[in-house]
Every structure is written in structure tokens, then in C-alpha cells.
Amino acid sequence: MKKVLAIARREFTAMVVTKTFVFSLFMMPILMAGGLFLIPALTKLSGTKERRIIVADATDALFDSIQQAAEQRNAALAQSMASDSDNESVDPMMGAETFRFERAATATLSDEQRLELSDQIRDGQLYAFVEIPAEFPSIPTESPNQTDHSTAKFVSQDAVLSQTRRWLESFLQKQSRRTKLIELGLDPDLVAKANVAVTLTPNTPFEKTDSGSVTSKDGMGTLASMFLPFGIMMLMFMVIFMAAQPMLESAMEEKQHRIAELLLGSVTSTELMAGKLIGNVAGSFVIFTFYACGALIVANKNAWELSLDWTQLPWLIVFQILGVLLYSSIFLTIGASVSELKEAQSLLLPVWLLLVSPLMVWFMAIRDPNGIVAVSLSFFPPSTPLMMSLRLSSGQTLPVWHAPLAALLMLTITTVVIMTAGRLYRISLLRTDSAASIKQMFQRLRATAK
Amino acid sequence: MGWSAKTTFHEATFLSTTAVELHQVVKRFSGQSVVDEVDLSVPTGSIYGFIGPNGSGKTTTMRLILRIYQPDSGHVEVLGSRDVKTADPRVGYLPEERGLYRRMTVRQILRYFAALKGVRRPGPLIDDCLERMEASSWQKKRIEQLSKGMAQKIQFIVALIANPELVILDEPFSGLDPVNLDLIRNIVLELRNRGTTVIFSTHDMSQAQQMCDRVFMIYRGKKVLDGTIDSIRQSYGKCMIRAKMADGASIPEGLPGVLDQTAEQGFFDLRLNSDSERQNLLNQLTQIGDVEHFETVRPTLHDIFVQIAKPKSSEIETAEVIQ
């Protein structure tokens, strides 16, 4: 056992006390959540830029209000950028562009004018031009679906994805609705009152607190019930990913640099593999603790209420250990079976697909944690760690036997995989050739079984 | 001074007569016998040389002794134990393919392997070993900073770190400069003097002849030689005649009782079927002409090796046909 612990200690040190590990530890969440925080931050950093848009307003009534709305938006954006605080009227994903609307020389455009303005767009002198027809907005005389008189044109090089087009479309929509209501003899303010949104507040089941009062969580719970389980599933993914990868590298290093034979002169292959896996699980706890503590600190700082049922934590730890053992032993065997990283990659692809399969259906699973998809993937051992972590943190009551059964199934499969991997590891470690496919790996197993 | 000042004489094991015993051992890979019904008995406290051409089964035999491989049939007994499932800390090993963790320092490596061998508080022992190997100044260097020869010396220390009773060295002298070669050779001889059993493989026949008490040769998985250097040379020497004819006359091939012959500077080395053919051969040579020189020669280990491992003419012809 002392030998196993000595190997575990070395593996733990080799995994955790490296610049690459520390770098990955910090970079992984940054890369994964980067989009949410990085885009607005970069937007602010790069400052605002002006977009010039020509408007040919055949109604002769809309241009002034467009210009006024744009000026308000520009002012709100400038304030937001200066104050460093989020202004709700400015959507950070809409970019940091200010709009300068200019009236076209004529209310309607000829083809020559359209070509000339298009050339300006291509030259970069102009961002876009808009054509609003004279009948815009008019009340359709026939069924609304048959003829649409409310169509204006927005021309730019990125028209389909343009955030400016989306902003202008939203503004014209409001204007159009108001005008049409007036034309129909309806009071827009009364209609607005009649259109007051109905809210069906999402609430969790009531429970009795220690003080004896009966409470239920609402509001924030909607978001938390979706993103907290997803976050925990991602945490599980990162822990398994970051723990399994060093196993591949470790086995490959020992094979490529001919260290394996020296080790096998001192310990058995079983002791070697056991030591590696124990060291790896210990390393995975460092990752788990780092991210879990980081998440708690961030949540505490932002006063987020984490609706996590802490009684599920032991199960999360069980699935983390089993997940790390399962994938690390597979990675270890692949590392021992090949001579080059390129060969390992083709063997790793199906393993990755198994691991990430719950990530592909997480949205469906979180909407119904006791549904067929979520339950099936919970009992499919390669996807159990991720799917069970998602379900356990969903806040929904799971049948009491689900977690033990999933753990039992996974324990059985993990044991079989470790034993098979152990044999393959022993066979492959001293071989100089590669098993470039799963078929070849099983052929090796069969050959030694004879 | 022995391997290190703190090493002890292996008295307990020395009392038993054999350190390693192989009985009818067979090891197959993909259905092919790499070691085929090999018997071997290595006396305690001896230096045993493993010789044989590349791919003949030397390393596999060593791995069988180390329990890295388990035999398909037969049994292996090492230091009185037939337990094939655990690595024995009393055995030190230097593999032919050498490697160490490149990012670890020399001292970290030695501490790690000492721990794997169950050595408690290895610090003073490591200091002693490094000093003995003239490597004390390297202990804080990473393995990747060492030259090939320096790394090989560290691996040699790894093999001996736990003061083993049996040391198995696969090609220990390859790649060493003459100074380090002498250093390691002296340590091996000191180990033997302290009662440690040493098995080493080599392609350098003069090295084997100088150092080994006994030699074991394996060829195509089968044992072809086993015994003391003297007895082997003696047995081959009886059948080997060196002769020279007067006036540089040649000796025709295919003389009765002669298996094969080589010629060099007028001298002919003739290998006979058996000792009894010597007188017949002399009679035949005198019939051919005046015999200027006729002696029974004792072949070197090199000669014996070449004689056994040299491809036979029929094999060369087969190889050419295949090509």
C-alpha cells in the first residue's frame, strides 16, 4: 500500500503542481463563461463608434421621431459607458454604436440613388440606408396575412444580422402600432392598459423553516433553477476533463520515455495503475474544491441565492469520484496503447462523445429532470456523472432509488472498465507498437486471454 | 568500500545456493515461443552474463525473473520465492531502454524510487550513492538537463538504491565513456564481493569474459550455453584445430570429420565433429603435404558466440529467396 501511496503522491504532484494545471484552472471558466462577460467588457473598452444611416421617409412623418429616439439612445449609451454601470435601456449585446440618421435628398429613391448609396456603403462612407414607403404604416384593407403594407427596406452589408436594423425595427413597430390604433379610433393608452402583462410567478413548493414559518422561493428561482444545475454539470465536466487528460499524458510519457519498465521493475502494473488513479482522484478534488469555492464566493459577493440542496452533496462527490475513475482509467489505457498523441486522438473521440452527451440535451433534461431523456442518461454509466449532477441540483424531487441505482450501475461498470483497462495497460505498456483502434485493443485482450 | 558504505553483506541469501531458478520456462507472444523450455540456475553471489543475438530472448528472460511477465508454463523462483504477482524489493533492475521523468530532479527521482522499493528515510543513502557515483553536484538538476551518460548513472543508482540482493542489468555498459564504464564495472565487482548476485546482459564478449563467473546464452528462445567461461571454452576448444600447411598450401574443404573451416593469413581454423577426429585430421593433412602448424585452440567467447549465432549458409539462401 505504501508503494501505491508513493505513486499516488507523485501523480498528484505531477498533476497539480504545474504551471499548465494552474493556467488551465483559471482559463477554463474564463473561456467557457467568457462570452457572457467578455463581450460587454470589450465593448466598453473599445468605446463607441458612430453609424451613419440615410432615411428616405416617404411618409414625411417618421424621420423626426426616429432621430429623436436615436439621440435618446445615444445619450443613454454615452452615460452607460461613462458611469461603468449597466443602463437598462441599452442592451450590451446590441453593441456600442451610436446612430446618426440623416434625411435623404428625396422622400423616395430612384434606382440611380439606390446604386449610389449602395456604393457609399461598400466604400464605408455610409453604414445603411432605409426606405420607408408612403403608405407605411397603413391599415390593411384585407386580411393581414394577405397583404403587408408595413414593409420598409433596410440596406446594409450586414443587414440580416444588423443590431441597428433590429433596433429600428423595434422602434418602427411601436410607432406603427400606435398610428394604427389612432387610425382605428382607439386610444393607444387604453389599449396599453388593456395589454398589461399577466405574470404567473414561478414558485418552489412550500416548506417550513426552522422558525416555523411556511415559505416558498420565487422570482430568482426561475433563472437559478436552470443555470445552477447547468453550472454544476459544467463543474463536473471540467473536473473529469481536467483530471482525465493528465492520465493520458502520464501514460504516454512513461511509455515514450521508457520509464514504464523501470517502474514495473519496482511495482506491479496493478499497483502502478491504482496509485495513478488515487493520485488523480485527489487531484480532481483540488479542481472541485477550487471551482466550488470560487462559485460560492462569486455567489456570495453578488448576493445570489443558491437554491442547492446540500444533502445531495455526498452524491455529487460519489459521482465525481466514479466519473474520474472511469474516464481516467480509459485515458490511462489509451495513453499506454499508443505511441503518439495523434493516434490517441482518434481513440479519444468516442470517449469524448460519451462524456459530453448530457451537455447536448441539458436544456431538455432541466425542463423535465424526471423525464425519459434525463432518466435514461442517468442510468447510462458514461453519462451518469454529468446527468445525475444536473438532476440532483435541479431542485426537483427525484425518486429516492435513482441516485443509489445510478451509483451502483456506475460502480459496476467502472470496476469492469478498471479491470479491463488494467489488463490492457499491463499488456500495452511495454509494447513498442500502437493499438490505433479500439478493435486492435480488444484483439490484444483476446490474445492474452488465450 | 562496497556499493555504499551503508550496504550490508547479504548473509542470509548467501546461505542459499541459488538466487534464481528457472525450470522449463516457456513464454509465448502471439503463439510464438520467445523463451522455450529454458532451465537456469544462478548461484548466489555470482556474476551471471546473459549473452545472445538481438531478439534472442534475453530481455524477456530478465522480465520473467523480475515478474514483469509471467511464464506460460514452467516456474520461476527468485530469492527463494515463487510468488509471481508482486515485485520483489530485493531485486534491482536497470532496463535496456532507459528513461526517467524528465521534469523531476535527480534527488526527487531517487527519493521516489527509494519509496517504491520501501526504503525508509532514504536521504543519507541517496547522498552516499550520489557521492559514490561522483554525481553529488547533480542532485538539484532536472533529468532533462543531464546528458545521456549522466542519466544512465542515475538509473544505475535507481537499480541499487534499496541495496538489493539480486541486481539485473540489461546492457549496463552501452553508451558509457571509458571512465564511467570502469566506474560501473568496479561497482558491479564490488557488489559480487559483498554477496550480491548480478545478472547482466551484454553484447561485448570481452566484457563478459572478464567479469562473469558464468555465462548463459540464449538463441531463438532456447538455451544454447550455460556454464563457467572456462568450461564453455574448454568444451568448444577440444573440437577446434588451428593448422598451417608448409609453403602456404591450402586445406581443401569437405575433409571428413570437419564441420566448417575459416582461413586467415595462412592459418586454418577447423571445427571438428568430435575430439576423436583430431588424429584422423592430422593424418589427412600429412597426406596432403607438410604440416607446419597444428594445435588445439581454446576459442574466445566471441568465437563461440559467432559460431552459434552466425546464420547458416542454408538460412542465407532462404533469406535471399524470400527477398
Boltz contact constraints between the chains, C-beta under 6 A:
constraints:
  - contact:
      token1: [A, 3]
      token2: [B, 116]
      max_distance: 6.0
  - contact:
      token1: [A, 6]
      token2: [B, 115]
      max_distance: 6.0
  - contact:
      token1: [A, 6]
      token2: [B, 116]
      max_distance: 6.0
  - contact:
      token1: [A, 10]
      token2: [B, 112]
      max_distance: 6.0
  - contact:
      token1: [A, 257]
      token2: [B, 99]
      max_distance: 6.0
  - contact:
      token1: [A, 258]
      token2: [B, 97]
      max_distance: 6.0
  - contact:
      token1: [A, 258]
      token2: [B, 99]
      max_distance: 6.0
  - contact:
      token1: [A, 259]
      token2: [B, 99]
      max_distance: 6.0
  - contact:
      token1: [A, 261]
      token2: [B, 95]
      max_distance: 6.0
  - contact:
      token1: [A, 262]
      token2: [B, 95]
      max_distance: 6.0
  - contact:
      token1: [A, 264]
      token2: [B, 68]
      max_distance: 6.0
  - contact:
      token1: [A, 265]
      token2: [B, 66]
      max_distance: 6.0
  - contact:
      token1: [A, 265]
      token2: [B, 93]
      max_distance: 6.0
  - contact:
      token1: [A, 266]
      token2: [B, 87]
      max_distance: 6.0
  - contact:
      token1: [A, 266]
      token2: [B, 116]
      max_distance: 6.0
  - contact:
      token1: [A, 266]
      token2: [B, 117]
      max_distance: 6.0
  - contact:
      token1: [A, 267]
      token2: [B, 87]
      max_distance: 6.0
  - contact:
      token1: [A, 267]
      token2: [B, 116]
      max_distance: 6.0
  - contact:
      token1: [A, 268]
      token2: [B, 87]
      max_distance: 6.0
